[in-house]
Amino acid sequence: METLQTVVLALVQGVTEFLPISSSAHLILVPRVFGWQDQGLAFDVAVHVGSLTAVLSYFFRDLRAMIGAWCADVATGTATPDSRLAWAVIVATLPIVVIGLLVNSYTDYLRDPIVIAAATGFFALVLWWADGYARTDYDEYGLSWRQVWIIGFAQVLALIPGTSRSGITITAGLALGLSRRAAARFSFLLAIPTILAAGSLQTYELITDQAPTPWGTVLLGVVLSGVAAYTCIHWFLKLVERVGMLPFVIYRIALAVVLLLLYL
């Protein structure tokens, strides 16, 4: 990879990982638009590490409280809102981990521009519809186990490029009545074990691959994607209640139309 390609794709990954616009779709499409070769497995691992570092850093205090409360709950059976939220993240992650492992070898068949365009446009409309259910007084600590499972199975749809992992989990949270900020926060917390699982699988594939690892590209990808992702999380959570989901819906629909015009 050339430096320009590394910089552009790392920033694209960092910005789109936590916005409801599909990072995988952009990482598939941007190289095609510029005529770049596939960025390779090492770069994919790097940007996942960057995104994971960003979300761990941003939610460090929340995670420390959740992990401490969860450990106390396991040891003594004393449940608290933080321990319950930790359990909710664990439970909601199970569907995508299990189903993702089962269908991982088949998802390459979905990396088609028409599939991406269809998923981008369709799930934009679903997000728009779900945004109408958002409340201002219902946060992620009040989720029932039924709602947790619904969000978890909704996340499985993110295996379709163009759907957006954050987009579909935020959509599910909004449809269940979470506030926009709460839906986004729970989606970002869900990203931690999900990115960790995906990154671990890619890291294993990288270790077993015989190709040399371009460590300079990897380090640059980690840093740039991490900084971009952290900035994106910060501003998205500050602005989401004010701007709502409509700007992202409009962007996704416009992107879907452009893709269809280009590839049809």
Backbone as a ProteinNet text record, in pm:
[ID]
protein_1_A
[PRIMARY]
METLQTVVLALVQGVTEFLPISSSAHLILVPRVFGWQDQGLAFDVAVHVGSLTAVLSYFFRDLRAMIGAWCADVATGTATPDSRLAWAVIVATLPIVVIGLLVNSYTDYLRDPIVIAAATGFFALVLWWADGYARTDYDEYGLSWRQVWIIGFAQVLALIPGTSRSGITITAGLALGLSRRAAARFSFLLAIPTILAAGSLQTYELITDQAPTPWGTVLLGVVLSGVAAYTCIHWFLKLVERVGMLPFVIYRIALAVVLLLLYL
[TERTIARY]
82.9	0	86.1	48.2	114.4	65.6	144.5	111	-24.6	-54.5	-182.3	-298.8	-287.6	-393.1	-410.4	-300.1	-306	-376.8	-338.5	-396.1	-545.8	-584.3	-725.3	-810.3	-766.7	-848.2	-852.3	-744.2	-744.4	-840.8	-840.7	-933.8	-1078	-1099.3	-1234	-1284.9	-1199.1	-1238.4	-1269.3	-1182.7	-1202.7	-1329.8	-1360.3	-1479.5	-1605.9	-1603	-1726.8	-1756.2	-1658.6	-1680.7	-1795.9	-1808	-1907.7	-2023.1	-2019	-2134.1	-2224.1	-2354.4	-2446.2	-2446.1	-2324.8	-2314.9	-2231.9	-2188.5	-2119.2	-1973.6	-1884.7	-1740.9	-1697.5	-1751.9	-1711.3	-1745.8	-1861.7	-1900.8	-1801.7	-1759.4	-1665.8	-1527.8	-1483.5	-1353.4	-1353.2	-1468.9	-1479.7	-1486.4	-1561.8	-1592.1	-1483.9	-1424.3	-1324.2	-1208.1	-1150.6	-1044	-1089.8	-1215.1	-1264.5	-1276.1	-1320.3	-1335.1	-1199.6	-1095	-962.8	-875.8	-927.9	-850.4	-737.5	-750.4	-646.8	-665.9	-556.5	-564.4	-620.4	-665.3	-716.4	-611.1	-655.4	-560.9	-493.7	-547.7	-482.2	-523.1	-493.5	-535.8	-465.7	-337.8	-262.8	-324.1	-367.3	-428.8	-563.6	-642.3	-771.1	-752.2	-651.1	-621.1	-582.2	-501	-453.1	-567.3	-659.6	-767.8	-866.1	-880.2	-964.5	-900.4	-768.8	-698.7	-713.8	-703.6	-721.2	-859.4	-962.9	-1100.3	-1126.4	-1073.2	-1091.1	-1023.1	-903.7	-831.6	-910.2	-970.3	-1046.9	-1167.3	-1244.7	-1366.2	-1332.4	-1224.7	-1180.7	-1137	-1066.6	-1020.1	-1136.6	-1231.4	-1341.8	-1430.9	-1456.8	-1547.6	-1471.5	-1349	-1265.8	-1333.4	-1383.9	-1447.3	-1572	-1653.5	-1774.2	-1737.1	-1637.8	-1596.4	-1538.5	-1461.7	-1405.6	-1517.1	-1619.9	-1732.8	-1810.6	-1832	-1906.7	-1832.9	-1702.6	-1624.8	-1618.2	-1597.2	-1593.9	-1726.7	-1835.3	-1968.3	-1999.5	-1957	-1982.7	-1908.1	-1782.7	-1705.4	-1770.9	-1818.6	-1886.1	-2015.5	-2085.6	-2210.5	-2183.2	-2078.8	-2044.3	-2002.7	-1929.2	-1876.2	-1982.3	-2070.4	-2164	-2311.1	-2337	-2476	-2546.7	-2468.5	-2526.3	-2532.1	-2651.4	-2667.4	-2681.4	-2621.2	-2631.9	-2660.7	-2698.9	-2718.8	-2595.3	-2475.5	-2354.5	-2330.1	-2352.5	-2332	-2436	-2557.1	-2661.8	-2629.4	-2574.1	-2534.9	-2421.5	-2328.5	-2219.5	-2273.7	-2369.2	-2431.6	-2505.1	-2570.1	-2644.2	-2549.8	-2432.5	-2335	-2287.4	-2261.6	-2216.7	-2323.4	-2446.6	-2556.2	-2583.6	-2584.8	-2615.4	-2505.4	-2386.6	-2275.3	-2279.1	-2344.3	-2342	-2392.2	-2504.9	-2554.1	-2454.3	-2391.2	-2300.9	-2172.4	-2127.6	-2007.7	-2034.7	-2146.2	-2178.3	-2210.1	-2300.8	-2341.9	-2228.9	-2152.3	-2040	-1937.5	-1907	-1813	-1867.8	-1998.1	-2059.5	-2061.8	-2081.9	-2100.5	-1983.1	-1875.2	-1763.4	-1709.6	-1700.1	-1641.3	-1733.5	-1860.4	-1955.7	-1982	-1934.7	-1969.7	-1902.5	-1793.7	-1728.1	-1821.8	-1919.7	-2014.6	-2105.3	-2111	-2196.7	-2123.5	-1991.7	-1913.2	-1929.3	-2052.3	-2086.8	-2146.2	-2109	-2159.6	-2311.3	-2379.4	-2525.7	-2584.5	-2525.9	-2569.4	-2545.4	-2428.1	-2394.8	-2493.2	-2523.2	-2616.3	-2755.5	-2801.2	-2934.9	-2942.5	-2840.7	-2839.3	-2826.6	-2743.6	-2725.1	-2855.7	-2927.1	-3052.4	-3164.9	-3180.7	-3292.2	-3281.1	-3162.9	-3148	-3143	-3118.7	-3133.8	-3280.3	-3368.2	-3512.2	-3559.8	-3505.6	-3540.8	-3493.1	-3373.4	-3321	-3410.1	-3453	-3542.3	-3671.6	-3728	-3851.9	-3829.5	-3719.7	-3693.8	-3668.2	-3612.4	-3580.8	-3706.2	-3820.4	-3945.2	-3985.3	-3922.6	-3955.5	-3863.3	-3765	-3669.2	-3738.2	-3696.9	-3747.9	-3635.5	-3669.2	-3567	-3537.4	-3617.2	-3603.2	-3574.5	-3533.9	-3513.9	-3369.7	-3288.1	-3146.9	-3114.8	-2988.7	-2944.9	-2951.7	-2956.8	-2964.9	-3102.4	-3203.1	-3338.8	-3379.5	-3285.4	-3319.3	-3361.9	-3468.5	-3509.2	-3425.7	-3427.1	-3349.2	-3404.1	-3532.9	-3591.3	-3536.1	-3528.7	-3476.3	-3327.7	-3253.9	-3111.7	-3091.6	-3172.9	-3162	-3201.1	-3301.5	-3343	-3228.9	-3164.7	-3051.9	-2937.4	-2913.8	-2807.2	-2829.8	-2951.9	-2980.3	-2985.6	-3025.7	-3020.6	-2876.9	-2782.6	-2642.3	-2590.7	-2650.1	-2608.8	-2624.9	-2724.1	-2746	-2627.4	-2540	-2422.4	-2323.7	-2342	-2258	-2281.1	-2391.9	-2418.8	-2351.9	-2252.6	-2186.8	-2286.9	-2274.7	-2368.1	-2471.9	-2489.5	-2589.3	-2544.4	-2418.2	-2357.7	-2388.4	-2284	-2301.5	-2358.5	-2298.1	-2351.5	-2490.5	-2510.6	-2639.6	-2753	-2732.6	-2841.6	-2866.8	-2761.8	-2783.6	-2847.7	-2808.4	-2875.6	-3020.8	-3046.4	-3183.4	-3267.6	-3213.5	-3287.6	-3313.3	-3212.3	-3230	-3335.5	-3335.4	-3436.4	-3575.3	-3587.1	-3717.2	-3773.1	-3683.8	-3726.4	-3751.5	-3731.9	-3764.6	-3649.5	-3525.4	-3411.2	-3398.3	-3341.7	-3307.6	-3196.9	-3178.8	-3074.3	-2937.2	-2908.2	-2778	-2760.6	-2865.1	-2856.7	-2838.3	-2910.1	-2896	-2753.9	-2696.9	-2560.3	-2460.4	-2479.3	-2386.8	-2387.5	-2505.9	-2511.3	-2449.2	-2471.4	-2410.7	-2258.8	-2204.7	-2059.4	-2001.4	-2072	-2026	-2027.3	-2129.1	-2135.4	-2019.9	-1970.1	-1860.8	-1735.7	-1717.3	-1592.6	-1574	-1666.4	-1644.1	-1656.8	-1739.2	-1756.7	-1630.3	-1571.9	-1446.6	-1334.8	-1335.6	-1233.9	-1241.7	-1363.8	-1381.5	-1337.4	-1382.6	-1345.3	-1194.9	-1138.1	-994.9	-912.3	-960.8	-889.3	-886.9	-998.9	-1004.4	-909.5	-909.8	-819.8	-673.2	-645.6	-508.8	-460.2	-546.7	-511.3	-480	-563.2	-539.6	-408.9	-377.9	-254.3	-132.6	-141.6	-30	-2.1	-108	-91.6	-58.2	-67.6	-34	118.3	168.4	312.8	366.9	276.4	321.2	384.6	486.8	549.1	453.2	463.5	375.9	439.3	370.7	423.5	400.5	493.4	470.5	453.2	517.4	498.2	354.7	298	158.3	65	95.5	12.6	10.6	126.8	134.5	61.7	80.5	12.9	-138.4	-182.9	-325.9	-386.3	-314.3	-362.4	-379.7	-279.3	-281.4	-390.9	-394.7	-491.2	-635.1	-660.7	-797.6	-840.2	-746.8	-778.8	-814.7	-735.7	-762.8	-895	-917.3	-1040.7	-1162	-1150.6	-1262.8	-1296	-1194	-1216.2	-1286.8	-1239.6	-1301.2	-1445.1	-1468.9	-1603.7	-1699.7	-1657.2	-1741.1	-1777.5	-1678	-1698.3	-1803.3	-1787.8	-1878.5	-2014	-2018	-2147	-2234.9	-2178.6	-2257.2	-2299.3	-2218.1	-2253.3	-2366.4	-2371.3	-2462.8	-2586	-2584.9	-2688.4	-2828.6	-2844.5	-2977.7	-3027.7	-2933.9	-2971.3	-3001.5	-2916.6	-2931	-3015.4	-3028.3	-3105.4	-3036.9	-3112.1	-3057	-3078.8	-3156	-3190.9	-3069.1	-2965.1	-2848.7	-2784.2	-2779.3	-2719.2	-2809.7	-2939.9	-3035.4	-3018.6	-3012.4	-2997.1	-2865.6	-2757.3	-2627.7	-2632.9	-2692.1	-2696.3	-2779.9	-2891.4	-2974.6	-2900.9	-2834.2	-2757.3	-2645.2	-2577.4	-2470.6	-2524.9	-2639.3	-2700.1	-2735.6	-2790.3	-2828	-2703.9	-2598.3	-2475.1	-2416.3	-2417.5	-2363.5	-2443.8	-2573	-2655.9	-2630.7	-2616.3	-2590.3	-2453.1	-2353.8	-2220.1	-2211.5	-2274.8	-2253.8	-2362.9	-2474.2	-2575.3	-2557.4
-120	0	124.6	223.2	351.6	430	530	608.1	675.7	731.3	798.6	702.5	582.7	483.7	447	429.6	396.7	505.8	631.2	744.7	755.3	750	766.2	654.5	531.1	418.4	410.7	447	447.1	551.8	669.5	774.4	735	675.8	630.4	528.5	430.7	329.9	392.7	481.6	542.8	624.3	700.2	785.3	702.4	600	527.1	410.2	367.5	251.5	274.3	396.4	421.8	510.6	555.5	624.5	521.1	547.8	447.7	449.6	437.2	445.2	332.4	234.2	113.6	136.4	98.4	108.9	5.7	-115.6	-220.1	-181	-117.9	-74.6	26.7	121.9	223.6	164.4	67.8	6.8	-82.3	-128.9	-205.5	-111.3	-4.4	82.6	185	245.5	350.1	298.7	179.9	129.8	108.4	68	48	180.5	283.1	414.9	468.5	451.1	504.5	405.8	286.2	187.6	126.3	125.4	68.5	-82.2	-151	-293.1	-314.9	-436.5	-469	-436.4	-376.1	-328.8	-440.4	-558.9	-672.5	-694	-812.8	-854.7	-776.4	-747	-675	-537.5	-469.4	-337.4	-350.3	-451.1	-472.3	-494.4	-571.3	-592.2	-460.1	-380.9	-254.5	-159.2	-141.5	-45	-96.7	-228.1	-281.4	-255.1	-269.8	-239.4	-91.3	-5	138	171.6	115.2	140.4	86.8	-32.1	-91.8	-7.1	40	125.9	253.4	309.9	434	414.3	309	289.6	248.1	171.8	137.3	261.6	350.4	473.4	564.2	578.6	670.9	623.8	493.9	441.4	378	421.9	358.6	359.4	473.6	482.3	394.6	398	314.7	166.6	128.6	-11.6	-56.4	30.6	-3.6	-29.7	55.2	36	-90.7	-114.7	-232.8	-362.1	-364.8	-486.2	-513.6	-408.7	-426.6	-477.3	-417.9	-460.1	-601.3	-635.6	-770.1	-875.2	-847.3	-941.3	-960.9	-851.5	-861	-939.8	-921.3	-994.4	-1143.7	-1180.6	-1321.7	-1382.6	-1305.9	-1358.4	-1366.6	-1265.9	-1257.8	-1262	-1250.6	-1250.3	-1118.5	-1011.9	-880	-801.2	-790.3	-721.8	-571.4	-495.8	-350.2	-307.9	-182.3	-136.7	-157.9	-135.9	-154.9	-301.4	-390.1	-532.6	-583.5	-531.9	-572.7	-525.1	-404.9	-354.9	-439.8	-481	-567.3	-699.9	-758.3	-882.3	-859.5	-744.2	-713.7	-709.1	-649.4	-643.9	-784.7	-866.2	-1003.9	-1082.5	-1076.7	-1153.2	-1107.3	-976.1	-922.6	-952.5	-987.4	-1018.6	-1163.1	-1250.5	-1393.6	-1426.8	-1370.6	-1409	-1383.9	-1266.4	-1237.1	-1319.2	-1351.3	-1433.7	-1574.1	-1633.5	-1770.3	-1775.5	-1690	-1692.7	-1643.9	-1545.9	-1496.3	-1605	-1686.8	-1796.9	-1900.2	-1922.4	-2022.2	-1978.3	-1847.5	-1801	-1717.4	-1709.6	-1621.5	-1648.6	-1775.9	-1810.9	-1780	-1746.6	-1719.8	-1570.8	-1485.3	-1343.5	-1273	-1331.4	-1269.1	-1260.2	-1351	-1348.5	-1225.6	-1160.8	-1043.6	-912.5	-920.1	-798.3	-749.2	-728.5	-683.5	-543.4	-452.6	-314.6	-304.4	-392	-386.4	-428	-530.7	-572.4	-460.2	-397.3	-287.2	-172.9	-138.5	-28.3	-59.4	-182.2	-220.2	-216.1	-272	-271.6	-130.2	-48.3	89.8	167.7	155.6	229.2	175	43.6	-16.6	10.3	-14.1	3.4	150.8	239.7	383.4	415.7	358.8	382.1	321.9	205.6	143.1	230.2	287.8	378.5	501.3	555.8	672	639.4	522.1	480.1	462	395.6	368.3	495.9	597.2	721.4	787.1	756.1	810.6	754	644.1	581.5	627.5	710.2	752.7	829.3	800.6	871.9	948	1034.3	1114.3	1064.3	971.3	931.9	782.8	714.2	569.9	539.7	493.7	471.1	322.4	293.1	154.8	69.5	130.7	54.6	-7.6	39.6	-10.9	-118.5	-169.5	-271.6	-402	-461.5	-595.1	-699.3	-823.1	-927.3	-955.6	-943.4	-960.3	-854.9	-731.6	-624.4	-644	-694.6	-721.5	-825	-931.1	-1034.4	-980.1	-894.9	-835.2	-754.3	-671.7	-591.8	-683.3	-788.9	-882.8	-951.2	-996.8	-1062.2	-960.7	-837	-732.8	-709.3	-718.5	-696.3	-797.8	-915.2	-1018	-969.5	-882.3	-830.1	-749.6	-705.3	-629.1	-713.8	-846	-931.9	-904.2	-837.3	-796.3	-661	-650	-520.6	-415	-297.6	-189.4	-170.5	-270.3	-261	-163.8	-174	-95.8	-157.5	-204	-262.3	-161.2	-41.7	60.6	104.5	112.2	155.6	63.2	-68.3	-162.1	-176.7	-165.6	-175.2	-47.1	67.7	192.2	188.6	137.7	125.1	40.1	-75.1	-163.4	-95.7	-26.7	43.5	151.9	228.3	332.6	272.1	163.6	99.2	44.5	12.4	-37.8	74.7	199.5	313.4	379.6	336.9	403.7	546.3	633.8	766.6	752.1	853.2	844.9	825.2	899.6	888.2	749.9	698.5	566.6	457.1	466.4	368.6	370	489.6	501.2	446.5	478.7	431.2	278.2	217.8	71.9	10.3	72.5	25.1	29.8	138	151.7	52.1	28.2	-72.6	-211.8	-239.2	-367	-382.2	-270	-275.6	-338	-324.1	-369.4	-520.3	-605.2	-749.1	-792	-721.3	-757.6	-731.4	-612.6	-581.1	-672.6	-700.5	-788.6	-927.9	-979.3	-1112.3	-1112.5	-1011.8	-1003.8	-983.4	-895.1	-869.4	-991.3	-1069.1	-1190.7	-1292	-1306.9	-1399.4	-1354.7	-1224	-1172.8	-1185.3	-1163.6	-1176.8	-1320.5	-1415.8	-1557.4	-1587.6	-1535	-1556.3	-1491.1	-1374.6	-1304.9	-1383.5	-1439.1	-1516.5	-1641	-1705.2	-1827.5	-1798.9	-1671.4	-1633.9	-1625.5	-1666.4	-1668.1	-1534.7	-1441.6	-1314.2	-1227.7	-1148.5	-1058.4	-948.2	-905.7	-801.6	-664.3	-570.6	-434.5	-353.5	-357.3	-300.5	-149.2	-80.8	63.5	98.1	25.9	45.7	12.5	-95.1	-137.2	-28.9	22.5	123.6	251	295.5	415.7	395.9	277.7	247.8	248.5	191.7	188.7	330.1	413.8	549.2	634	636.5	722.3	677.3	548.4	499.8	521	505.7	527.2	671.6	765.4	907.5	947.4	902.5	936.6	877.7	753.1	687.2	755.4	789.3	855.7	989.6	1067.3	1197.3	1180.5	1078.3	1053.5	1016.5	928.3	889	1011.4	1092.3	1210.1	1304.3	1339.9	1437.3	1378.5	1250.9	1188.2	1186.6	1149.7	1144.8	1283.9	1385.2	1521.8	1578.2	1535.1	1598.2	1514.8	1385.8	1296.7	1336.3	1380.5	1419.1	1542.4	1629.1	1753.6	1734	1656.3	1644.8	1524.6	1424.4	1305.8	1221.7	1132.4	1038.2	1079.2	1184.6	1222	1250.8	1321.9	1345.2	1215.5	1113.9	986.5	909.7	923.3	861	920.4	1052.6	1120.4	1078.8	1075.7	1036	894.8	803.5	664.1	648.3	716.6	707.4	765.4	879.8	939.4	844.9	783.1	689	568.8	518.7	404.7	439.4	558.3	600.8	612.6	676	691.6	554.8	462.1	327.9	257.7	269.1	205.2	265.4	397.9	464.1	422.5	409.8	374	229.5	139.4	-2	-66.4	3.1	-50.7	5.4
0	0	0	-80.6	-77.1	44.7	82.8	202.8	189.5	71.6	50.9	71.3	17.9	35.1	181.8	252.6	395.1	473.7	448.1	520.3	493.2	366.3	329.7	390	373.9	420.7	573.6	640.2	787.2	840.5	779	821.7	789.8	673.6	636.6	737.2	771.3	869.7	1004.6	1049.7	1180.2	1188.8	1083.8	1083.9	1069.2	984.2	952.5	1045.4	1125.1	1213.1	1310	1363.1	1466.1	1418.9	1295.7	1238.2	1170.9	1164.9	1106.2	953.6	893	746.7	687.2	764.2	719.6	682.5	773.3	746.6	642.5	651.2	556.7	413.8	395	261.1	206.2	291.3	245.1	216.7	297.9	275.2	151.3	110.9	-13.6	-133.2	-117.6	-231.1	-261.4	-157.3	-181.1	-266.1	-237.2	-324.3	-468.9	-487.8	-623.9	-697.5	-627.8	-690.5	-735.6	-652.3	-684.4	-760.8	-784.8	-858.5	-778.6	-645.5	-559.7	-546.2	-524.1	-494.9	-354.6	-330	-196.5	-91.8	19.8	120.6	199.2	193.9	257.4	402	450.6	583.6	694	675.4	779.5	806.4	701	719.3	789.1	752.9	819	968.9	1005.8	1147.3	1213.4	1144.1	1200.1	1230.8	1135.9	1158.6	1262.3	1275.1	1381.7	1518.1	1526.4	1651.2	1685.7	1585.7	1609.1	1659.9	1595.7	1638.2	1778.8	1807	1939.5	2046.7	2017.5	2112.4	2140.8	2036.8	2052.2	2143.9	2120.9	2199.9	2342.9	2361	2496.8	2573	2505.3	2569.2	2605.1	2512.4	2535.8	2650.8	2659	2761.1	2877.1	2900.9	3003.5	3139.8	3182.8	3315.1	3323.2	3217.7	3215.9	3222	3144.4	3140.5	3274.2	3338.1	3469.5	3569.7	3568.6	3659.8	3624.8	3494.9	3452.1	3486.4	3462.3	3489.4	3639.3	3718.5	3863	3916.7	3868.8	3913.6	3865.7	3744	3691.6	3773.6	3806.7	3888.6	4025.9	4085.7	4214.4	4202.2	4091.2	4067.7	4056.5	3981.5	3965.8	4099.7	4178	4304.9	4414	4420.8	4533.4	4492.3	4363.3	4316.9	4340.6	4365.2	4390.8	4260	4203.5	4075.5	4095.5	4006.8	4005.5	3861.1	3838.7	3700	3612.9	3667.3	3587.8	3554.9	3651.1	3624.3	3524.7	3534.7	3440.6	3299.6	3287.2	3155.7	3098.7	3184.7	3139.3	3087	3161.1	3114.1	2982.3	2968.6	2845	2725.2	2742.5	2633.7	2597.4	2698.3	2673.7	2597.9	2646.3	2585.5	2443	2421.1	2288.1	2187	2234.4	2144.4	2096.6	2171.9	2140.8	2000	1954.3	1821.3	1708.5	1704.6	1593	1601.4	1722.4	1735.2	1681.7	1723.5	1682.1	1532.9	1487.5	1347.6	1257.7	1304.6	1225.9	1198.2	1298.3	1278.5	1179.1	1181.7	1093.7	948.1	924.6	786.4	736.4	814.6	778.4	638	600.8	470.8	353.9	383.2	275.3	253.6	344.3	335.7	218.1	163.5	48.1	-72.1	-78.4	-189.6	-183.9	-67.7	-52.2	-79.1	-104.9	-126.8	-271.1	-309.1	-443.9	-434.7	-524.8	-515.9	-515.8	-587.4	-590.8	-456.1	-394.9	-261.3	-161	-170.1	-79.8	-97.1	-223.4	-250.5	-195.9	-217.6	-170.7	-18.4	48.5	195.3	249.7	186.4	230.6	224.3	113	96.7	182.6	184.2	258.4	408	464.1	608.4	647.3	550.8	577.9	605	525.9	545.6	677.8	713.8	841.8	958	945.3	1048.1	1061.3	950.5	951.1	1024	994.4	1060.2	1210.8	1247.7	1389.6	1468.3	1404	1472.8	1530.2	1472.1	1523.2	1657.9	1701.8	1829.8	1942.4	1909.9	2011.8	2123.9	2249.4	2365.3	2431.8	2521.5	2589.8	2730.6	2782.3	2922.3	2939.6	2833.6	2840.8	2801.4	2897.5	2866.5	2860.7	2832.1	2809.4	2935.9	3053.8	3177.7	3198.2	3124.3	3141.9	3043.5	2963.4	2863.8	2930.7	2879	2925.3	2850.8	2899.8	2832.6	2693.4	2676	2541.7	2446.2	2492.3	2408.4	2378.5	2477.4	2457.1	2347	2349.9	2246.3	2109.4	2104.6	1976.6	1916.3	1997.8	1947.9	1905.1	1981.7	1948	1814.4	1789.5	1660.9	1547.3	1576.9	1474.2	1429.1	1522.3	1489.8	1387.6	1383.3	1287.5	1143.7	1120.2	985.4	935.5	1027	986.7	907.9	905.6	822.1	674	640.8	503.5	481.6	394.6	371.3	328	386.2	357.3	465.3	550.1	657.1	765.5	807.8	915.3	1050.9	1120	1252.6	1350.1	1353.2	1442.4	1398.1	1266.7	1214.8	1254.2	1241	1268.2	1418.3	1500.9	1645	1699.2	1644.4	1682.2	1637.3	1517.5	1466.9	1560.4	1600.9	1691.4	1825	1877.8	2005	1996.6	1889.1	1870.9	1857.6	1781	1761.4	1892	1986.2	2117.3	2217	2174.5	2259.2	2330.4	2304.5	2365.9	2312.7	2392.5	2342.2	2238.5	2156.1	2053.1	2117	2222.1	2288	2350.1	2414.2	2477.9	2373.9	2261.4	2153.8	2099.6	2083.8	2033.4	2135.2	2262.4	2365.3	2373.1	2371.3	2378.4	2253.7	2137.9	2014	2022.9	2079.4	2089	2189.4	2299.5	2394.7	2332.1	2249.1	2178.3	2079.8	2030.7	1934.1	1994.7	2125.7	2188.4	2172.9	2222	2202.8	2056.7	1978.4	1837.6	1757.8	1774.1	1705.4	1755.2	1885.5	1942.5	1880.4	1863.7	1803.9	1658.2	1581.6	1440.5	1424.8	1507.4	1500.4	1538.8	1635.8	1676.9	1564.4	1493.7	1380.5	1270	1240.8	1137.6	1179.6	1308.4	1357.5	1343.9	1372.9	1356.6	1210.4	1120.7	978	934.7	992.9	958.9	1007.2	1127.7	1183.7	1099.7	1052.4	973.6	827.4	786.9	649.9	636.1	521.8	500.5	448.4	411.4	354.9	462.9	428.2	526.4	569.5	694.7	748.5	731.2	664.4	647.4	774	867.7	999.9	996.7	903.2	892.7	857.6	762.5	724	839.3	910.4	1023.4	1131.4	1168	1273.9	1233.3	1109.4	1062	1061.2	1020.2	1019.3	1157.7	1254.8	1393.2	1447.3	1429.5	1485.8	1422.1	1289.1	1220.3	1243.1	1234.1	1255.4	1399.8	1494.1	1634.7	1665.3	1614.2	1637.8	1572.8	1449.3	1378.6	1449.7	1496.3	1563.3	1695.9	1773.3	1902.6	1881.8	1785.5	1755.5	1711.4	1628.8	1578.3	1691.1	1782	1895.4	1978.4	2008.9	2093.5	2034.8	1908.2	1848.4	1816.3	1781.7	1752.8	1877.4	1992.4	2115.4	2162.1	2130.3	2169.3	2082.7	1956.6	1861.9	1827.5	1861.8	1809.2	1854.5	1979.1	2025.6	1950.8	1912.5	1847.4	1698	1628.8	1483.3	1441.9	1531	1496.1	1389.8	1328.1	1232	1086.4	1064.4	927.3	839.4	886.7	799.9	751.3	837.5	799.2	702.9	722.8	630.7	491.3	483.4	354.3	288.3	365.7	310.5	254.5	328.8	284.7	158.5	151.8	32.3	-88.6	-69.5	-178.9	-223.2	-127.3	-159.5	-236.1	-194.2	-262.6	-407.2	-428	-563.1	-650.8	-599.2	-676.4	-712.5	-618.1	-644.6	-754.1	-747	-848.4	-985.4	-992.4	-1119.8	-1176	-1088	-1132.5	-1180.8	-1109.4	-1136.6	-1220.9	-1242	-1333.3	-1474
[MASK]
++++++++++++++++++++++++++++++++++++++++++++++++++++++++++++++++++++++++++++++++++++++++++++++++++++++++++++++++++++++++++++++++++++++++++++++++++++++++++++++++++++++++++++++++++++++++++++++++++++++++++++++++++++++++++++++++++++++++++++++++++++++++++++++++++++++++

